[in-house]
Amino acid sequence: MDAPDLRQHNPESPFKTFAERISDVAGAPYHYDSDSLRAVRVAGAIGRVLLVRGAPGTGKTSLARNVAGALGWDYIEFVVTSRTQASDLLWRFDNLERLNDAYASAIDRSESVREKRNYLEPGPLFRAFAPEFAAGLRRTLPHEPPKSGVVLLMDEIDKADPDLPNDLLVPLEAKRFTIDALNLLVEAQRPVFVVVTTNEERDLPQAFLRRCVILTLKRPADRDALLTIARKHFPKLDVRLFDAVFDAYISLGEKAEGNDLRPPATAEFLDALSACEELGLKVEDEELKFAVRAALWKHGDVAAQ
């Protein structure tokens, strides 16, 4: 069967009206500035990987999750480690299960060993491209009706071996890959929007970068921008409480940068507000300063100096 036409640069692309869709997302609020909104729309429209750069806590993962919610698509998240190989994202064989079946066959002379394809473990890209095929291969996978598209997050790709991004160039660009051992071609059966994040601990190959739309998320330091973000998470926010947390956020950020340490980012800022809300703290409470510092500062006793 021929693969469907998955080009996303058509007049009915969901990314054309993405800005209007954001307001319909329930659950995980996210604030898009003009750069992030444009980057999502461009990457989606031309079918490119969205590479999101930024320090930990700047909202890279939240962005991918929110895009899926705005589009009404499935969401698959894979966290890359130093041991990750390209095959982990595509497929692998469950050799242990096959060995156990072979051992059982040798003992009771049964026909426990099945076809080789029945030991295939679909990886995140496999499940994103062909969800029904993947679900049919492994009974342990949830067999729910797939949505019309999928957002796949590959988180912290800079932790992997430098060869990993280049090994994924063809599957990510062509939206297909081959399982050579089975002579099996896996092609995308629905639109796939890939978000890759990096903390920039390691440089990525130029060949990979050329095929990405790149977005850099910076630590926000503007009061109005942070107030907008905070109100999305805390609709009944006390502005006086916000200002107290904001002042500590700026002060501790300057202290961290002065000591060559990572300053608190958006995630820590929201944690501080959440701590205040959960504990019912007010601006005048003595506990406020400690609670805010505990949420914002991750570098030992420097903040207490």
WOLIN-V434423 format. One record per pair of residues at least 12 apart in sequence whose C-alpha atoms are under 7 Angstrom apart, sorted by the first residue. I is the first residue (numbers start at 1). J is the second residue. D is the distance in whole Angstrom. If there is no record, write none. Layout:
# WOLIN-V434423
i=I j=J d=D
i=I j=J d=D
This chain:
# WOLIN-V434423
i=3 j=187 d=7
i=3 j=189 d=6
i=4 j=189 d=6
i=6 j=190 d=6
i=6 j=191 d=6
i=8 j=44 d=7
i=8 j=45 d=5
i=8 j=46 d=6
i=8 j=47 d=6
i=9 j=45 d=5
i=9 j=46 d=6
i=13 j=45 d=7
i=14 j=71 d=7
i=15 j=41 d=5
i=15 j=44 d=6
i=15 j=45 d=6
i=16 j=41 d=7
i=18 j=41 d=7
i=21 j=70 d=5
i=21 j=71 d=7
i=22 j=70 d=5
i=24 j=70 d=7
i=25 j=69 d=6
i=25 j=70 d=5
i=28 j=66 d=7
i=29 j=232 d=6
i=29 j=233 d=6
i=30 j=63 d=7
i=30 j=66 d=7
i=31 j=229 d=6
i=36 j=215 d=7
i=39 j=213 d=7
i=39 j=215 d=6
i=43 j=213 d=6
i=44 j=193 d=6
i=48 j=211 d=7
i=48 j=212 d=6
i=48 j=213 d=6
i=49 j=193 d=7
i=49 j=194 d=5
i=49 j=195 d=6
i=49 j=212 d=5
i=49 j=213 d=6
i=50 j=194 d=6
i=50 j=195 d=5
i=50 j=196 d=6
i=50 j=212 d=6
i=50 j=213 d=5
i=50 j=214 d=6
i=51 j=195 d=6
i=51 j=196 d=5
i=51 j=197 d=6
i=51 j=212 d=6
i=51 j=213 d=6
i=51 j=214 d=5
i=51 j=215 d=6
i=52 j=196 d=6
i=52 j=197 d=5
i=52 j=198 d=6
i=52 j=214 d=6
i=52 j=215 d=5
i=52 j=216 d=6
i=53 j=197 d=6
i=53 j=198 d=5
i=53 j=199 d=6
i=53 j=200 d=7
i=53 j=215 d=6
i=53 j=216 d=5
i=53 j=217 d=6
i=54 j=198 d=7
i=54 j=199 d=6
i=54 j=216 d=6
i=54 j=217 d=5
i=54 j=218 d=6
i=55 j=199 d=5
i=56 j=199 d=6
i=57 j=265 d=5
i=57 j=266 d=6
i=57 j=267 d=5
i=58 j=217 d=6
i=58 j=218 d=7
i=58 j=219 d=6
i=58 j=265 d=6
i=58 j=266 d=5
i=58 j=267 d=7
i=60 j=197 d=7
i=64 j=153 d=6
i=64 j=195 d=6
i=68 j=150 d=7
i=68 j=151 d=6
i=73 j=147 d=6
i=73 j=148 d=6
i=73 j=149 d=5
i=73 j=150 d=5
i=73 j=151 d=7
i=74 j=147 d=6
i=74 j=149 d=6
i=74 j=150 d=4
i=74 j=151 d=6
i=75 j=150 d=6
i=75 j=151 d=5
i=75 j=152 d=6
i=76 j=124 d=7
i=76 j=151 d=6
i=76 j=152 d=5
i=76 j=153 d=6
i=77 j=152 d=6
i=77 j=153 d=5
i=77 j=154 d=6
i=78 j=124 d=7
i=78 j=153 d=6
i=78 j=154 d=5
i=78 j=155 d=6
i=79 j=154 d=6
i=79 j=155 d=5
i=79 j=156 d=7
i=80 j=154 d=7
i=80 j=155 d=6
i=80 j=156 d=6
i=80 j=157 d=6
i=80 j=159 d=7
i=80 j=160 d=6
i=81 j=159 d=5
i=81 j=160 d=6
i=82 j=159 d=5
i=82 j=160 d=4
i=82 j=161 d=6
i=83 j=160 d=7
i=84 j=160 d=6
i=85 j=164 d=6
i=86 j=164 d=6
i=86 j=167 d=6
i=86 j=168 d=6
i=88 j=123 d=6
i=89 j=123 d=5
i=89 j=124 d=5
i=89 j=125 d=6
i=90 j=122 d=6
i=90 j=123 d=5
i=90 j=124 d=7
i=90 j=125 d=5
i=90 j=126 d=6
i=91 j=120 d=7
i=91 j=121 d=6
i=91 j=122 d=5
i=91 j=123 d=5
i=91 j=126 d=7
i=92 j=120 d=6
i=92 j=121 d=5
i=92 j=122 d=7
i=93 j=119 d=6
i=93 j=120 d=5
i=93 j=121 d=6
i=94 j=119 d=5
i=94 j=120 d=6
i=94 j=121 d=6
i=98 j=113 d=7
i=98 j=119 d=7
i=101 j=113 d=5
i=118 j=137 d=6
i=120 j=137 d=7
i=122 j=134 d=6
i=128 j=150 d=6
i=128 j=152 d=7
i=128 j=192 d=7
i=129 j=187 d=6
i=129 j=188 d=4
i=129 j=189 d=6
i=129 j=190 d=7
i=129 j=192 d=7
i=130 j=187 d=7
i=130 j=188 d=6
i=130 j=189 d=6
i=131 j=146 d=7
i=148 j=190 d=6
i=149 j=190 d=5
i=149 j=191 d=5
i=149 j=192 d=6
i=150 j=191 d=7
i=150 j=192 d=5
i=150 j=193 d=6
i=151 j=192 d=6
i=151 j=193 d=5
i=151 j=194 d=6
i=152 j=193 d=6
i=152 j=194 d=5
i=152 j=195 d=6
i=153 j=194 d=6
i=153 j=195 d=5
i=153 j=196 d=6
i=154 j=195 d=6
i=154 j=196 d=5
i=154 j=197 d=6
i=155 j=196 d=6
i=155 j=197 d=5
i=156 j=197 d=5
i=156 j=198 d=5
i=156 j=199 d=6
i=157 j=196 d=7
i=157 j=197 d=6
i=157 j=198 d=6
i=158 j=198 d=5
i=158 j=199 d=7
i=158 j=200 d=6
i=158 j=201 d=6
i=158 j=202 d=5
i=158 j=204 d=7
i=162 j=204 d=7
i=165 j=208 d=6
i=166 j=208 d=6
i=169 j=208 d=7
i=175 j=187 d=6
i=175 j=188 d=6
i=176 j=188 d=6
i=219 j=265 d=6
i=219 j=266 d=7
i=230 j=270 d=7
i=240 j=283 d=7
i=241 j=282 d=7
i=241 j=283 d=6
i=245 j=272 d=7
i=245 j=292 d=7
i=249 j=264 d=7
i=249 j=269 d=7
i=249 j=296 d=7
i=252 j=303 d=7
i=264 j=296 d=6
i=264 j=297 d=7
i=268 j=295 d=6
i=268 j=296 d=5
i=269 j=296 d=6
i=271 j=295 d=6
i=272 j=292 d=5
i=272 j=295 d=5
i=272 j=296 d=6
i=275 j=291 d=7
